[in-house]
């Protein structure tokens, strides 16, 4: 069971879902501080502008893209009953995720290495 692509898909979907919920709480923590005044908001914004958080943004990209593509894959498999193509569709979702994370992660990494982060 643990060696199947179905389990891999299941595990990654749950993991990315939890990661997205944790990001949502962080996002609310920062944005919600705007009602406490400019100083508090800027302090929290400075915290999330650190290089470690910039690297976490790349992980966030991966979570968003994978979760979205795997959700689409599941809808296609369920709707059109293409169970014989599940593995190749999972690999396609992983490939698309990887390509988009590389494309979106490079500008973030360049910002971190230039010292802007």
N, CA, C and O atoms as a DFTB+ gen file, in Angstrom:
468 C
 N C O
     1  1       0.819      -1.196       0.000
     2  2       0.000       0.000       0.000
     3  2       0.863       1.261       0.000
     4  3       0.555       2.214      -0.715
     5  1       1.931       1.282       0.784
     6  2       2.735       2.489       0.908
     7  2       3.635       2.728      -0.301
     8  3       4.273       3.777      -0.393
     9  1       3.695       1.787      -1.215
    10  2       4.560       1.929      -2.383
    11  2       3.789       2.310      -3.635
    12  3       4.378       2.384      -4.713
    13  1       2.513       2.549      -3.527
    14  2       1.710       2.858      -4.702
    15  2       1.687       4.356      -4.970
    16  3       1.909       5.166      -4.070
    17  1       1.415       4.708      -6.219
    18  2       1.286       6.126      -6.548
    19  2       0.035       6.721      -5.904
    20  3      -0.014       7.918      -5.623
    21  1      -0.974       5.881      -5.673
    22  2      -2.178       6.364      -4.997
    23  2      -1.873       6.844      -3.592
    24  3      -2.392       7.873      -3.158
    25  1      -1.031       6.103      -2.874
    26  2      -0.659       6.524      -1.526
    27  2       0.188       7.786      -1.578
    28  3       0.013       8.686      -0.757
    29  1       1.113       7.858      -2.542
    30  2       1.950       9.048      -2.685
    31  2       1.080      10.280      -2.937
    32  3       1.276      11.331      -2.326
    33  1       0.124      10.131      -3.840
    34  2      -0.797      11.223      -4.140
    35  2      -1.590      11.621      -2.897
    36  3      -1.716      12.804      -2.580
    37  1      -2.118      10.629      -2.207
    38  2      -2.902      10.867      -0.991
    39  2      -2.065      11.607       0.058
    40  3      -2.507      12.607       0.624
    41  1      -0.853      11.103       0.308
    42  2       0.016      11.699       1.319
    43  2       0.388      13.133       0.956
    44  3       0.291      14.030       1.793
    45  1       0.813      13.354      -0.289
    46  2       1.230      14.694      -0.698
    47  2       0.061      15.680      -0.683
    48  3       0.234      16.846      -0.328
    49  1      -1.113      15.215      -1.063
    50  2      -2.290      16.089      -1.048
    51  2      -2.629      16.505       0.382
    52  3      -2.941      17.670       0.630
    53  1      -2.571      15.567       1.318
    54  2      -2.854      15.901       2.717
    55  2      -1.780      16.823       3.279
    56  3      -2.085      17.796       3.968
    57  1      -0.515      16.510       2.979
    58  2       0.605      17.309       3.473
    59  2       0.516      18.742       2.955
    60  3       0.670      19.692       3.722
    61  1       0.265      18.899       1.643
    62  2       0.179      20.248       1.085
    63  2      -1.057      20.978       1.598
    64  3      -1.025      22.196       1.768
    65  1      -2.135      20.256       1.846
    66  2      -3.331      20.880       2.412
    67  2      -3.055      21.456       3.786
    68  3      -3.477      22.571       4.093
    69  1      -2.350      20.703       4.612
    70  2      -1.994      21.189       5.954
    71  2      -1.056      22.383       5.848
    72  3      -1.199      23.357       6.588
    73  1      -0.096      22.309       4.929
    74  2       0.841      23.426       4.738
    75  2       0.103      24.689       4.308
    76  3       0.437      25.785       4.761
    77  1      -0.886      24.548       3.448
    78  2      -1.652      25.711       2.998
    79  2      -2.486      26.312       4.130
    80  3      -2.641      27.531       4.201
    81  1      -3.012      25.484       4.997
    82  2      -3.764      25.985       6.154
    83  2      -2.823      26.729       7.102
    84  3      -3.179      27.787       7.621
    85  1      -1.626      26.185       7.332
    86  2      -0.655      26.873       8.190
    87  2      -0.250      28.216       7.591
    88  3      -0.100      29.203       8.311
    89  1      -0.073      28.251       6.266
    90  2       0.238      29.519       5.613
    91  2      -0.905      30.513       5.814
    92  3      -0.671      31.696       6.059
    93  1      -2.127      30.029       5.712
    94  2      -3.282      30.909       5.882
    95  2      -3.271      31.571       7.253
    96  3      -3.565      32.761       7.370
    97  1      -2.931      30.804       8.296
    98  2      -2.853      31.389       9.636
    99  2      -1.750      32.447       9.718
   100  3      -1.936      33.490      10.344
   101  1      -0.610      32.180       9.090
   102  2       0.477      33.163       9.073
   103  2       0.049      34.416       8.327
   104  3       0.324      35.536       8.759
   105  1      -0.617      34.218       7.216
   106  2      -1.101      35.341       6.423
   107  2      -2.081      36.193       7.232
   108  3      -1.989      37.421       7.232
   109  1      -2.996      35.553       7.904
   110  2      -3.969      36.278       8.729
   111  2      -3.259      36.995       9.877
   112  3      -3.649      38.105      10.242
   113  1      -2.224      36.379      10.451
   114  2      -1.460      36.986      11.539
   115  2      -0.825      38.295      11.081
   116  3      -0.845      39.289      11.807
   117  1      -0.257      38.291       9.861
   118  2       0.397      39.504       9.359
   119  2      -0.637      40.538       8.937
   120  3      -0.587      41.683       9.387
   121  1      -1.563      40.150       8.088
   122  2      -2.540      41.102       7.571
   123  2      -3.462      41.615       8.678
   124  3      -3.851      42.783       8.674
   125  1      -3.805      40.752       9.610
   126  2      -4.676      41.150      10.711
   127  2      -4.045      42.177      11.625
   128  3      -4.751      42.886      12.343
   129  1      -2.724      42.268      11.608
   130  2      -2.048      43.238      12.467
   131  2      -2.195      44.663      11.951
   132  3      -1.824      45.609      12.645
   133  1      -2.723      44.830      10.765
   134  2      -2.917      46.179      10.220
   135  2      -3.875      46.998      11.075
   136  3      -3.773      48.223      11.124
   137  1      -4.800      46.327      11.744
   138  2      -5.737      47.064      12.597
   139  2      -5.088      47.516      13.897
   140  3      -5.636      48.359      14.606
   141  1      -3.921      46.958      14.212
   142  2      -3.210      47.332      15.440
   143  2      -2.291      48.530      15.239
   144  3      -1.668      49.009      16.186
   145  1      -2.211      49.000      14.025
   146  2      -1.380      50.161      13.753
   147  2      -0.255      49.844      12.793
   148  3       0.104      48.688      12.568
   149  1       0.282      50.899      12.243
   150  2       1.328      50.771      11.232
   151  2       2.600      50.134      11.789
   152  3       3.244      49.334      11.109
   153  1       2.955      50.480      12.999
   154  2       4.185      49.969      13.602
   155  2       4.130      48.446      13.781
   156  3       5.083      47.746      13.438
   157  1       3.041      47.946      14.306
   158  2       2.874      46.498      14.525
   159  2       2.865      45.779      13.180
   160  3       3.501      44.737      13.018
   161  1       2.144      46.340      12.227
   162  2       2.085      45.725      10.899
   163  2       3.469      45.655      10.267
   164  3       3.844      44.620       9.716
   165  1       4.225      46.731      10.337
   166  2       5.570      46.751       9.753
   167  2       6.515      45.782      10.450
   168  3       7.357      45.160       9.801
   169  1       6.383      45.648      11.778
   170  2       7.218      44.681      12.506
   171  2       6.945      43.262      12.030
   172  3       7.876      42.493      11.786
   173  1       5.680      42.919      11.901
   174  2       5.326      41.567      11.450
   175  2       5.719      41.355       9.987
   176  3       6.152      40.267       9.606
   177  1       5.568      42.381       9.188
   178  2       5.960      42.280       7.790
   179  2       7.472      42.082       7.667
   180  3       7.931      41.342       6.797
   181  1       8.245      42.740       8.532
   182  2       9.697      42.546       8.538
   183  2      10.068      41.107       8.879
   184  3      11.030      40.563       8.337
   185  1       9.306      40.498       9.775
   186  2       9.570      39.108      10.156
   187  2       9.429      38.185       8.942
   188  3      10.271      37.316       8.718
   189  1       8.369      38.377       8.167
   190  2       8.127      37.475       7.037
   191  2       8.913      37.855       5.788
   192  3       8.800      37.182       4.764
   193  1       9.704      38.920       5.855
   194  2      10.560      39.289       4.730
   195  2      11.981      38.746       4.884
   196  3      12.849      39.026       4.057
   197  1      12.212      37.978       5.931
   198  2      13.534      37.389       6.158
   199  2      13.809      36.294       5.123
   200  3      12.870      35.703       4.589
   201  1      15.092      36.017       4.833
   202  2      15.442      35.003       3.827
   203  2      14.827      33.627       4.091
   204  3      14.463      32.927       3.146
   205  1      14.706      33.235       5.342
   206  2      14.098      31.938       5.647
   207  2      12.657      31.857       5.187
   208  3      12.211      30.823       4.689
   209  1      11.932      32.950       5.354
   210  2      10.548      32.987       4.895
   211  2      10.473      33.038       3.372
   212  3       9.518      32.535       2.781
   213  1      11.476      33.643       2.735
   214  2      11.501      33.668       1.270
   215  2      11.670      32.251       0.727
   216  3      11.055      31.884      -0.275
   217  1      12.499      31.469       1.389
   218  2      12.670      30.062       0.982
   219  2      11.348      29.315       1.219
   220  3      10.964      28.460       0.422
   221  1      10.668      29.638       2.303
   222  2       9.376      29.017       2.582
   223  2       8.334      29.398       1.523
   224  3       7.395      28.640       1.277
   225  1       8.497      30.566       0.898
   226  2       7.591      30.952      -0.182
   227  2       7.716      30.001      -1.370
   228  3       6.733      29.719      -2.056
   229  1       8.918      29.515      -1.605
   230  2       9.122      28.544      -2.686
   231  2       8.403      27.245      -2.337
   232  3       7.784      26.622      -3.200
   233  1       8.484      26.841      -1.079
   234  2       7.747      25.648      -0.644
   235  2       6.242      25.889      -0.765
   236  3       5.491      24.975      -1.104
   237  1       5.807      27.111      -0.490
   238  2       4.395      27.456      -0.648
   239  2       3.976      27.334      -2.107
   240  3       2.895      26.825      -2.404
   241  1       4.830      27.800      -3.021
   242  2       4.545      27.628      -4.450
   243  2       4.353      26.158      -4.786
   244  3       3.411      25.788      -5.486
   245  1       5.247      25.332      -4.285
   246  2       5.163      23.894      -4.553
   247  2       3.852      23.330      -4.005
   248  3       3.187      22.539      -4.674
   249  1       3.487      23.731      -2.802
   250  2       2.256      23.222      -2.192
   251  2       1.024      23.654      -2.986
   252  3       0.128      22.846      -3.229
   253  1       0.979      24.914      -3.386
   254  2      -0.174      25.419      -4.136
   255  2      -0.294      24.706      -5.476
   256  3      -1.368      24.222      -5.834
   257  1       0.808      24.643      -6.213
   258  2       0.754      24.023      -7.535
   259  2       0.430      22.533      -7.446
   260  3      -0.422      22.040      -8.184
   261  1       1.105      21.815      -6.546
   262  2       0.827      20.380      -6.462
   263  2      -0.618      20.134      -6.026
   264  3      -1.318      19.314      -6.621
   265  1      -1.054      20.831      -5.008
   266  2      -2.405      20.620      -4.494
   267  2      -3.441      20.901      -5.592
   268  3      -4.417      20.165      -5.740
   269  1      -3.217      21.957      -6.343
   270  2      -4.133      22.297      -7.434
   271  2      -4.122      21.275      -8.557
   272  3      -5.177      20.823      -9.002
   273  1      -2.919      20.905      -9.019
   274  2      -2.827      19.947     -10.119
   275  2      -3.336      18.571      -9.708
   276  3      -3.980      17.888     -10.504
   277  1      -3.059      18.163      -8.493
   278  2      -3.536      16.857      -8.063
   279  2      -5.048      16.873      -7.888
   280  3      -5.710      15.869      -8.148
   281  1      -5.596      17.988      -7.455
   282  2      -7.049      18.102      -7.372
   283  2      -7.697      18.004      -8.743
   284  3      -8.718      17.336      -8.907
   285  1      -7.101      18.671      -9.733
   286  2      -7.602      18.553     -11.104
   287  2      -7.487      17.122     -11.612
   288  3      -8.395      16.606     -12.264
   289  1      -6.368      16.494     -11.306
   290  2      -6.154      15.101     -11.712
   291  2      -7.238      14.201     -11.121
   292  3      -7.790      13.343     -11.810
   293  1      -7.533      14.404      -9.853
   294  2      -8.572      13.594      -9.211
   295  2      -9.948      13.825      -9.825
   296  3     -10.719      12.883     -10.002
   297  1     -10.251      15.070     -10.148
   298  2     -11.540      15.352     -10.779
   299  2     -11.636      14.692     -12.151
   300  3     -12.685      14.157     -12.510
   301  1     -10.559      14.725     -12.912
   302  2     -10.558      14.092     -14.235
   303  2     -10.719      12.581     -14.106
   304  3     -11.509      11.970     -14.826
   305  1      -9.966      11.982     -13.185
   306  2     -10.065      10.535     -12.985
   307  2     -11.472      10.147     -12.549
   308  3     -12.016       9.158     -13.040
   309  1     -12.060      10.897     -11.648
   310  2     -13.403      10.585     -11.155
   311  2     -14.475      10.805     -12.218
   312  3     -15.371       9.978     -12.388
   313  1     -14.378      11.903     -12.917
   314  2     -15.411      12.260     -13.890
   315  2     -15.388      11.356     -15.114
   316  3     -16.432      10.896     -15.576
   317  1     -14.189      11.102     -15.636
   318  2     -14.071      10.360     -16.891
   319  2     -13.691       8.898     -16.696
   320  3     -13.509       8.163     -17.667
   321  1     -13.575       8.481     -15.449
   322  2     -13.276       7.070     -15.115
   323  2     -12.030       6.553     -15.850
   324  3     -12.051       5.470     -16.436
   325  1     -10.959       7.333     -15.811
   326  2      -9.714       6.922     -16.463
   327  2      -8.751       6.397     -15.409
   328  3      -7.686       6.975     -15.191
   329  1      -9.114       5.328     -14.772
   330  2      -8.286       4.798     -13.690
   331  2      -6.997       4.174     -14.189
   332  3      -6.048       4.034     -13.418
   333  1      -6.936       3.796     -15.453
   334  2      -5.715       3.191     -15.978
   335  2      -4.620       4.222     -16.252
   336  3      -3.483       3.843     -16.531
   337  1      -4.931       5.491     -16.182
   338  2      -3.955       6.557     -16.444
   339  2      -3.586       7.346     -15.180
   340  3      -2.985       8.416     -15.272
   341  1      -3.939       6.830     -14.023
   342  2      -3.682       7.569     -12.776
   343  2      -2.201       7.839     -12.553
   344  3      -1.819       8.947     -12.175
   345  1      -1.364       6.829     -12.787
   346  2       0.067       6.999     -12.530
   347  2       0.678       8.052     -13.456
   348  3       1.429       8.915     -13.001
   349  1       0.365       7.986     -14.736
   350  2       0.943       8.960     -15.666
   351  2       0.412      10.367     -15.395
   352  3       1.131      11.351     -15.571
   353  1      -0.834      10.457     -14.972
   354  2      -1.376      11.773     -14.641
   355  2      -0.732      12.336     -13.378
   356  3      -0.522      13.545     -13.275
   357  1      -0.418      11.467     -12.418
   358  2       0.292      11.926     -11.218
   359  2       1.684      12.425     -11.597
   360  3       2.135      13.462     -11.111
   361  1       2.356      11.680     -12.466
   362  2       3.686      12.117     -12.908
   363  2       3.598      13.443     -13.659
   364  3       4.480      14.291     -13.519
   365  1       2.556      13.627     -14.444
   366  2       2.364      14.901     -15.143
   367  2       2.147      16.038     -14.143
   368  3       2.688      17.130     -14.318
   369  1       1.359      15.784     -13.100
   370  2       1.124      16.803     -12.072
   371  2       2.429      17.159     -11.364
   372  3       2.695      18.330     -11.095
   373  1       3.232      16.155     -11.065
   374  2       4.527      16.405     -10.418
   375  2       5.464      17.169     -11.345
   376  3       6.188      18.060     -10.902
   377  1       5.454      16.824     -12.628
   378  2       6.308      17.511     -13.601
   379  2       5.895      18.977     -13.734
   380  3       6.745      19.867     -13.694
   381  1       4.604      19.228     -13.891
   382  2       4.125      20.608     -14.013
   383  2       4.434      21.409     -12.751
   384  3       4.821      22.575     -12.820
   385  1       4.258      20.774     -11.611
   386  2       4.582      21.439     -10.349
   387  2       6.057      21.819     -10.309
   388  3       6.411      22.945      -9.958
   389  1       6.902      20.876     -10.669
   390  2       8.349      21.125     -10.651
   391  2       8.726      22.271     -11.580
   392  3       9.496      23.151     -11.197
   393  1       8.195      22.268     -12.787
   394  2       8.530      23.319     -13.757
   395  2       8.066      24.693     -13.265
   396  3       8.798      25.675     -13.387
   397  1       6.873      24.762     -12.720
   398  2       6.363      26.045     -12.265
   399  2       7.057      26.529     -10.994
   400  3       7.225      27.733     -10.797
   401  1       7.458      25.601     -10.138
   402  2       8.194      25.991      -8.934
   403  2       9.578      26.510      -9.313
   404  3      10.066      27.469      -8.714
   405  1      10.206      25.890     -10.292
   406  2      11.500      26.397     -10.761
   407  2      11.329      27.793     -11.353
   408  3      12.103      28.701     -11.051
   409  1      10.307      27.958     -12.201
   410  2      10.068      29.261     -12.830
   411  2       9.730      30.338     -11.799
   412  3      10.164      31.482     -11.940
   413  1       8.980      29.996     -10.789
   414  2       8.617      30.980      -9.770
   415  2       9.648      31.120      -8.676
   416  3       9.736      32.168      -8.035
   417  1      10.439      30.065      -8.449
   418  2      11.423      30.080      -7.370
   419  2      12.697      30.822      -7.715
   420  3      13.357      31.367      -6.829
   421  1      13.053      30.852      -8.990
   422  2      14.289      31.530      -9.390
   423  2      14.257      33.011      -9.038
   424  3      15.223      33.503      -8.455
   425  1      13.196      33.749      -9.362
   426  2      13.181      35.167      -8.960
   427  2      13.247      35.362      -7.445
   428  3      13.864      36.314      -6.967
   429  1      12.616      34.468      -6.697
   430  2      12.666      34.572      -5.237
   431  2      14.086      34.331      -4.748
   432  3      14.584      35.068      -3.896
   433  1      14.741      33.306      -5.280
   434  2      16.127      33.027      -4.881
   435  2      17.066      34.153      -5.273
   436  3      17.965      34.504      -4.508
   437  1      16.871      34.720      -6.448
   438  2      17.711      35.849      -6.862
   439  2      17.545      37.030      -5.914
   440  3      18.512      37.726      -5.604
   441  1      16.327      37.251      -5.460
   442  2      16.077      38.331      -4.496
   443  2      16.780      38.056      -3.178
   444  3      17.346      38.966      -2.572
   445  1      16.748      36.798      -2.728
   446  2      17.398      36.427      -1.469
   447  2      18.910      36.602      -1.590
   448  3      19.545      37.149      -0.689
   449  1      19.488      36.138      -2.701
   450  2      20.948      36.189      -2.857
   451  2      21.452      37.610      -3.105
   452  3      22.607      37.909      -2.803
   453  1      20.621      38.478      -3.639
   454  2      21.020      39.882      -3.841
   455  2      20.971      40.653      -2.533
   456  3      21.509      41.757      -2.443
   457  1      20.324      40.076      -1.510
   458  2      20.262      40.737      -0.216
   459  2      19.046      41.618      -0.053
   460  3      18.947      42.350       0.932
   461  1      18.119      41.570      -0.988
   462  2      16.898      42.363      -0.853
   463  2      15.949      41.757       0.148
   464  3      15.159      42.464       0.774
   465  1      16.026      40.394       0.308
   466  2      15.090      39.690       1.177
   467  2      15.335      39.986       2.593
   468  3      14.632      39.471       3.462
